[in-house]
Amino acid sequence: MLHALQRDTFAYLLDQGNPVNGLVADTTADGAPASIAVVGFALAAYPVGVERGFCSRAWAAERTLTTLQFFWNSPQGVEPDATGYNGFYYHFLHMQTGRRVWESELSTVDSTYLLAGMLTAAVYFDGDTDDEAQIRALADALYRRVDWRWAQNGGATVTHGWRPESGFLPYRWQGYDEALLLYVLGLGSPTCPLPTESYTAWTSTFAWSSLYGHELLHAGPLFIHQFSQLWIDCRGIQDAFMREKRIDYFENSRRATYVQQAYAVQNPFGFVGYGESAWGLTASDGPGPDLRNIDGVEREFFGYRARGVPNGPDDGTLAPWGIIASLPFAPEIALPAIRHCQEVYPQTRTSYGFIGSFNPTYPSTSDDGSGWICPVHLALNQGPNVSMIENYRTGFPWKLMRGSAYIVAGLRRAGFTNGWL
């Protein structure tokens, strides 16, 4: 089951990629732009595809090199239609031209995922061919070009991003969020590294919680507990915060997965389908915005949101990808949930794996009990699954990234010790 799911999900990255520049479409909707985070997920997935026989090493090297060459040669500057600035890149890019679209922000965290994918390529493609040598050189140069200190904008923590029209965004990466990898890569830079104080400033905003019998560093949406650990093997390694709590971020994510299941079992708002094998509230599309009276209850439904527990938002939308990306942490509850989704809601399973999200509570014109099903595939939902299935099956992505000197350096500067470090 997992092999077929991994293979079909990988097919999205093949079919929705542009062979001319390596960009990958954000969704299957007509005219969708590329997402730089998804390009990073794709770069990380290509080595898995080679090892699993989904593509050849020569193909993966060629596509990876095309991608890196595009980003190295694309315009960096203050122009509103550039591709990036100071080594970072705009969140969304035109699939053909590679220029900024939608007046999107220069995203620090999405650039982080892109860079992590590049560093994955640098470690994996260790052969003596010209293509693989170029991959290593370009990935190294692209990472070294990033000015992490600029992204602090004079503060201790890192900003969410920047726009040429208005400057830095008012938000910063503080409080427990998906920025663990961002700070690790920023600290590991040999050219413009973040100061160690930036990591201390980030962790100083953490809040320890107790939910459904679990003590943990809480964040509502599942993706916060997953994205950085696509690349970083957090088993047994601890920073100062986790040493004090006597756990690690891997164990924290395991507990967060169980909190999701407990919330679904309790089902405080009475949504259809929630239960022991039906959970997964995370970033996903939804049937809204809409307001419906269903069985005498006024329900508000949202569009794309970072759904979470226990404080929401929650409108009855479940995301199978959130369960799949939890496999490394809690397979004993994730595997039954994947099977449940496949058997009870077969409409959610397609040639690209599972659809991004569905909502059994929302009225549907069909009588199959599935309710609303997302009409398109979202690459942000597809991208993590290939790597996280592999981390569960063999740990290959984690083992690979232990060989990245920059990630090791960043972890050490952040104060991580023990375990494989």
C-alpha positions as CSV (number, residue, x, y, z in Angstrom):
1,M,0.0,0.0,0.0
2,L,2.7,2.5,1.0
3,H,4.8,1.6,-2.1
4,A,1.9,2.3,-4.4
5,L,1.1,5.5,-2.6
6,Q,4.7,6.7,-2.7
7,R,5.0,5.9,-6.4
8,D,1.8,7.6,-7.3
9,T,2.6,10.7,-5.3
10,F,6.0,10.9,-6.9
11,A,4.2,10.9,-10.3
12,Y,2.8,14.3,-9.4
13,L,6.4,15.8,-9.2
14,L,7.2,14.2,-12.6
15,D,4.0,15.2,-14.5
16,Q,3.7,18.7,-13.0
17,G,7.3,19.8,-13.4
18,N,8.6,22.0,-16.2
19,P,11.6,20.2,-17.8
20,V,12.9,23.5,-19.1
21,N,13.5,25.1,-15.7
22,G,12.7,22.5,-13.1
23,L,9.8,24.4,-11.5
24,V,6.9,22.4,-10.2
25,A,3.3,23.6,-10.3
26,D,1.6,24.5,-7.0
27,T,-1.6,22.8,-8.0
28,T,-3.1,20.8,-10.8
29,A,-5.4,23.8,-11.6
30,D,-4.9,25.3,-15.1
31,G,-2.4,28.1,-15.1
32,A,-1.1,27.5,-11.5
33,P,2.3,29.0,-10.7
34,A,5.2,27.2,-9.2
35,S,5.8,27.1,-5.4
36,I,9.4,27.3,-4.4
37,A,8.7,25.1,-1.3
38,V,7.4,22.4,-3.6
39,V,10.5,22.7,-5.8
40,G,12.5,22.0,-2.6
41,F,10.3,19.0,-1.7
42,A,10.8,17.7,-5.3
43,L,14.6,18.0,-5.1
44,A,14.5,16.1,-1.9
45,A,12.2,13.4,-3.4
46,Y,14.3,12.8,-6.5
47,P,16.9,10.7,-4.7
48,V,14.1,8.7,-3.1
49,G,12.7,8.2,-6.6
50,V,16.0,6.8,-7.8
51,E,16.4,4.4,-4.9
52,R,12.8,3.2,-5.3
53,G,13.1,2.8,-9.1
54,F,10.5,5.5,-9.9
55,C,13.1,7.3,-12.1
56,S,16.7,6.8,-13.3
57,R,19.6,8.4,-11.6
58,A,20.5,10.1,-14.9
59,W,17.0,11.6,-15.2
60,A,17.1,12.8,-11.6
61,A,20.5,14.4,-12.1
62,E,19.5,16.1,-15.3
63,R,16.3,17.5,-13.7
64,T,18.1,18.6,-10.6
65,L,20.9,20.3,-12.5
66,T,18.3,22.1,-14.7
67,T,16.6,23.3,-11.5
68,L,19.8,24.6,-9.9
69,Q,21.0,26.3,-13.0
70,F,17.7,28.1,-13.3
71,F,17.8,29.4,-9.7
72,W,21.5,30.4,-10.1
73,N,20.9,32.3,-13.3
74,S,17.5,33.8,-12.5
75,P,17.4,37.6,-11.7
76,Q,18.1,38.6,-8.1
77,G,17.3,42.2,-7.3
78,V,14.8,44.8,-6.0
79,E,12.8,44.7,-9.3
80,P,9.2,43.7,-8.5
81,D,9.3,40.9,-11.2
82,A,12.6,39.4,-10.2
83,T,12.9,35.8,-9.0
84,G,14.6,36.5,-5.8
85,Y,16.7,38.9,-3.7
86,N,19.7,38.5,-1.3
87,G,19.7,34.7,-2.0
88,F,16.0,34.3,-1.0
89,Y,13.2,33.6,-3.5
90,Y,9.6,34.7,-4.0
91,H,7.0,32.3,-2.8
92,F,5.3,31.8,-6.2
93,L,6.9,32.0,-9.6
94,H,5.6,31.9,-13.1
95,M,5.9,28.3,-14.4
96,Q,7.5,29.4,-17.7
97,T,9.4,32.6,-17.0
98,G,10.3,31.9,-13.4
99,R,9.4,35.5,-12.4
100,R,7.5,36.5,-9.4
101,V,3.7,36.3,-9.6
102,W,0.7,37.5,-7.5
103,E,2.9,40.1,-5.7
104,S,3.9,37.3,-3.5
105,E,6.4,37.8,-0.7
106,L,10.1,36.9,-0.7
107,S,9.5,34.0,1.7
108,T,12.2,33.1,4.2
109,V,10.7,29.7,5.2
110,D,9.7,28.6,1.7
111,S,13.2,29.6,0.6
112,T,14.5,27.4,3.4
113,Y,12.7,24.3,2.0
114,L,14.0,25.1,-1.4
115,L,17.6,25.3,-0.1
116,A,17.1,22.1,1.9
117,G,16.2,20.4,-1.3
118,M,19.3,21.7,-2.9
119,L,21.5,20.5,-0.1
120,T,19.9,17.1,-0.4
121,A,21.0,17.0,-4.0
122,A,24.5,18.1,-3.0
123,V,24.8,15.1,-0.7
124,Y,23.2,12.5,-2.8
125,F,24.8,13.2,-6.2
126,D,28.3,12.4,-5.2
127,G,29.4,10.8,-8.5
128,D,32.3,12.0,-10.7
129,T,30.1,12.8,-13.8
130,D,30.1,16.4,-15.0
131,D,26.4,16.7,-14.1
132,E,26.8,15.5,-10.6
133,A,29.9,17.7,-10.0
134,Q,27.9,20.7,-11.2
135,I,25.0,19.9,-8.9
136,R,27.3,19.9,-5.9
137,A,29.0,23.2,-6.9
138,L,25.7,25.0,-7.7
139,A,23.9,23.8,-4.6
140,D,26.9,25.0,-2.5
141,A,27.0,28.4,-4.3
142,L,23.2,28.9,-3.9
143,Y,23.3,28.2,-0.2
144,R,26.3,30.4,0.3
145,R,24.6,33.3,-1.5
146,V,21.8,33.7,1.1
147,D,22.1,36.7,3.4
148,W,20.4,35.4,6.6
149,R,21.4,38.5,8.6
150,W,19.5,40.8,6.2
151,A,16.4,38.7,6.9
152,Q,16.5,39.6,10.6
153,N,15.9,43.3,9.7
154,G,17.7,44.4,12.8
155,G,15.8,42.1,15.2
156,A,16.8,39.0,17.1
157,T,14.5,36.6,15.2
158,V,14.0,36.2,11.5
159,T,11.2,37.9,9.6
160,H,8.7,36.0,7.5
161,G,9.7,37.8,4.4
162,W,9.9,41.0,2.3
163,R,8.2,42.7,-0.6
164,P,9.8,45.3,-2.9
165,E,6.7,47.4,-2.7
166,S,6.5,47.7,1.1
167,G,9.7,46.2,2.7
168,F,9.8,43.6,5.4
169,L,6.6,41.9,6.6
170,P,5.6,42.7,10.2
171,Y,5.7,39.1,11.3
172,R,8.7,37.1,12.7
173,W,9.5,33.4,13.2
174,Q,8.8,33.2,16.9
175,G,6.8,30.8,19.0
176,Y,7.0,27.1,18.1
177,D,6.4,26.9,14.4
178,E,7.8,25.3,11.3
179,A,11.0,27.4,11.4
180,L,13.4,24.9,13.1
181,L,15.0,24.1,9.7
182,L,15.2,27.8,8.9
183,Y,17.2,28.6,12.0
184,V,19.4,25.5,11.5
185,L,20.3,26.5,7.9
186,G,20.7,30.1,8.9
187,L,23.1,29.2,11.7
188,G,25.1,26.8,9.5
189,S,25.9,29.3,6.8
190,P,29.6,29.8,6.2
191,T,29.1,33.3,4.6
192,C,26.2,35.3,6.3
193,P,25.2,33.2,9.3
194,L,22.5,34.0,11.9
195,P,24.0,34.8,15.3
196,T,23.5,32.0,17.9
197,E,21.3,34.5,19.8
198,S,18.7,34.3,17.1
199,Y,18.0,30.7,18.0
200,T,17.9,31.4,21.7
201,A,15.4,34.3,20.9
202,W,13.2,31.9,18.9
203,T,13.1,29.1,21.6
204,S,12.6,31.7,24.4
205,T,9.1,32.2,23.0
206,F,8.1,28.5,23.3
207,A,5.2,27.5,25.5
208,W,4.9,24.1,27.1
209,S,1.4,22.6,27.1
210,S,-0.7,19.8,28.4
211,L,-3.3,18.3,26.1
212,Y,-5.3,15.1,26.3
213,G,-2.9,13.6,28.7
214,H,0.3,14.6,26.7
215,E,2.9,17.1,27.8
216,L,4.4,18.8,24.7
217,L,5.5,21.8,22.8
218,H,2.2,22.4,21.1
219,A,1.3,23.7,17.7
220,G,-2.2,23.1,16.2
221,P,-1.6,22.2,12.6
222,L,0.3,18.9,12.0
223,F,2.6,20.4,9.3
224,I,4.4,22.4,12.0
225,H,5.5,19.2,13.6
226,Q,6.5,17.6,10.3
227,F,8.2,19.9,7.7
228,S,11.6,20.5,9.3
229,Q,11.8,16.8,10.1
230,L,11.6,15.8,6.5
231,W,15.3,16.6,6.5
232,I,16.5,16.6,10.1
233,D,16.6,13.4,12.0
234,C,15.6,14.6,15.5
235,R,15.7,11.2,17.2
236,G,17.9,11.5,20.2
237,I,19.3,15.0,19.6
238,Q,18.3,17.8,21.8
239,D,18.7,21.6,22.1
240,A,18.7,23.3,25.5
241,F,14.9,23.5,25.5
242,M,14.4,19.8,24.9
243,R,17.2,18.7,27.2
244,E,15.3,20.5,30.0
245,K,12.1,18.7,29.0
246,R,13.9,15.3,28.7
247,I,12.5,14.6,25.2
248,D,13.4,15.5,21.6
249,Y,11.5,17.1,18.7
250,F,10.8,13.6,17.3
251,E,9.0,12.5,20.5
252,N,7.3,15.9,20.6
253,S,5.9,15.3,17.1
254,R,4.8,11.8,18.2
255,R,2.8,13.3,21.0
256,A,1.3,15.9,18.7
257,T,0.1,13.1,16.5
258,Y,-1.6,11.4,19.4
259,V,-3.2,14.8,20.4
260,Q,-4.7,14.9,16.9
261,Q,-6.2,11.5,17.3
262,A,-7.6,12.2,20.7
263,Y,-9.2,15.4,19.5
264,A,-10.9,13.5,16.6
265,V,-12.2,10.9,19.0
266,Q,-13.6,13.5,21.3
267,N,-15.0,15.4,18.2
268,P,-16.2,18.4,20.2
269,F,-18.0,20.0,17.3
270,G,-19.7,16.8,16.1
271,F,-18.3,16.7,12.6
272,V,-19.1,13.7,10.3
273,G,-16.5,11.0,10.1
274,Y,-14.1,12.0,12.9
275,G,-12.7,9.2,15.0
276,E,-9.8,7.0,16.0
277,S,-8.8,6.4,12.4
278,A,-10.0,9.7,11.0
279,W,-8.0,12.7,11.9
280,G,-5.4,15.0,10.2
281,L,-6.0,18.7,10.7
282,T,-3.3,20.7,9.0
283,A,-2.8,23.2,6.1
284,S,-5.3,22.3,3.4
285,D,-7.9,23.6,1.1
286,G,-11.6,23.5,2.2
287,P,-15.1,23.9,0.8
288,G,-15.6,27.5,1.9
289,P,-15.9,30.2,2.4
290,D,-19.5,29.3,3.0
291,L,-22.1,29.2,5.8
292,R,-24.6,26.3,5.9
293,N,-27.3,25.1,8.2
294,I,-26.8,21.4,8.5
295,D,-29.2,19.3,10.7
296,G,-30.1,22.5,12.6
297,V,-26.5,23.5,13.2
298,E,-25.0,26.7,11.7
299,R,-21.7,25.6,10.2
300,E,-19.0,27.9,8.8
301,F,-16.7,26.4,6.2
302,F,-13.3,27.8,5.2
303,G,-11.2,27.8,2.1
304,Y,-7.4,27.2,2.4
305,R,-6.5,27.4,6.1
306,A,-3.9,26.0,8.5
307,R,-6.4,23.9,10.4
308,G,-5.4,22.7,13.9
309,V,-6.4,21.3,17.2
310,P,-7.8,21.9,19.8
311,N,-8.4,25.6,19.1
312,G,-9.0,25.4,15.4
313,P,-9.8,26.5,12.9
314,D,-11.8,23.3,12.4
315,D,-14.7,23.0,9.9
316,G,-14.7,19.3,9.4
317,T,-12.0,19.2,6.7
318,L,-9.6,16.3,7.0
319,A,-6.3,16.0,5.1
320,P,-4.9,12.5,4.3
321,W,-1.5,14.0,3.7
322,G,-1.3,15.1,7.3
323,I,-1.7,11.5,8.4
324,I,0.9,10.2,5.8
325,A,3.5,12.7,6.9
326,S,3.0,11.5,10.5
327,L,4.1,7.9,9.6
328,P,7.6,8.2,11.0
329,F,6.3,9.4,14.4
330,A,3.3,7.2,15.1
331,P,2.9,4.5,12.5
332,E,0.8,2.4,14.8
333,I,-2.1,5.0,14.5
334,A,-1.1,6.5,11.1
335,L,-1.2,3.2,9.1
336,P,-4.8,2.3,10.2
337,A,-5.9,5.8,9.4
338,I,-4.4,5.6,5.9
339,R,-6.2,2.3,5.4
340,H,-9.4,3.7,6.8
341,C,-9.3,6.6,4.4
342,Q,-8.6,4.4,1.4
343,E,-11.4,2.0,2.3
344,V,-14.1,4.3,3.6
345,Y,-13.4,7.2,1.2
346,P,-12.0,5.6,-2.0
347,Q,-13.0,8.7,-3.9
348,T,-10.1,10.5,-2.2
349,R,-7.5,8.1,-3.8
350,T,-6.3,9.1,-7.3
351,S,-3.5,8.4,-9.7
352,Y,-1.5,11.0,-7.7
353,G,-2.1,9.3,-4.4
354,F,-4.6,10.9,-2.0
355,I,-6.3,14.2,-2.8
356,G,-5.3,17.0,-0.5
357,S,-8.4,17.2,1.6
358,F,-12.0,16.3,2.0
359,N,-15.0,17.2,4.2
360,P,-17.7,14.6,4.9
361,T,-19.8,17.1,6.8
362,Y,-20.2,19.5,3.8
363,P,-23.2,18.6,1.7
364,S,-22.4,17.0,-1.6
365,T,-24.4,16.4,-4.8
366,S,-23.3,12.8,-4.8
367,D,-24.7,10.1,-2.5
368,D,-21.5,8.3,-1.8
369,G,-21.0,9.8,1.7
370,S,-17.7,11.5,0.9
371,G,-19.1,15.0,1.1
372,W,-16.8,17.7,-0.4
373,I,-13.6,16.5,-2.0
374,C,-10.9,18.9,-3.1
375,P,-11.2,19.3,-6.9
376,V,-7.4,19.7,-7.4
377,H,-4.2,18.3,-6.1
378,L,-2.1,20.7,-4.0
379,A,1.7,20.2,-4.3
380,L,2.3,21.4,-0.8
381,N,0.3,18.4,0.3
382,Q,2.0,16.0,-2.2
383,G,5.6,17.1,-1.7
384,P,6.3,15.9,1.9
385,N,4.7,12.4,1.4
386,V,7.4,10.9,-0.7
387,S,10.1,11.8,1.8
388,M,8.1,11.0,4.9
389,I,7.0,7.6,3.7
390,E,10.7,6.8,3.0
391,N,11.7,8.1,6.4
392,Y,9.3,5.6,7.9
393,R,10.3,2.7,5.6
394,T,14.1,3.1,5.7
395,G,15.1,6.4,7.2
396,F,17.0,7.1,3.9
397,P,16.4,10.9,3.7
398,W,17.4,11.3,7.4
399,K,20.6,9.2,6.9
400,L,21.4,11.3,3.8
401,M,21.1,14.6,5.5
402,R,23.3,13.6,8.4
403,G,26.0,13.9,5.8
404,S,25.3,17.6,5.1
405,A,28.1,19.5,6.8
406,Y,25.9,22.7,6.8
407,I,23.0,21.1,8.7
408,V,25.4,19.5,11.2
409,A,27.1,22.9,11.7
410,G,23.7,24.6,12.2
411,L,22.5,22.0,14.7
412,R,25.7,22.3,16.7
413,R,25.5,26.1,16.7
414,A,21.9,25.9,17.9
415,G,23.1,23.8,20.8
416,F,22.0,20.4,19.8
417,T,23.9,17.5,21.4
418,N,23.6,13.7,21.9
419,G,22.3,11.1,19.6
420,W,23.8,10.8,16.1
421,L,25.5,14.2,16.5
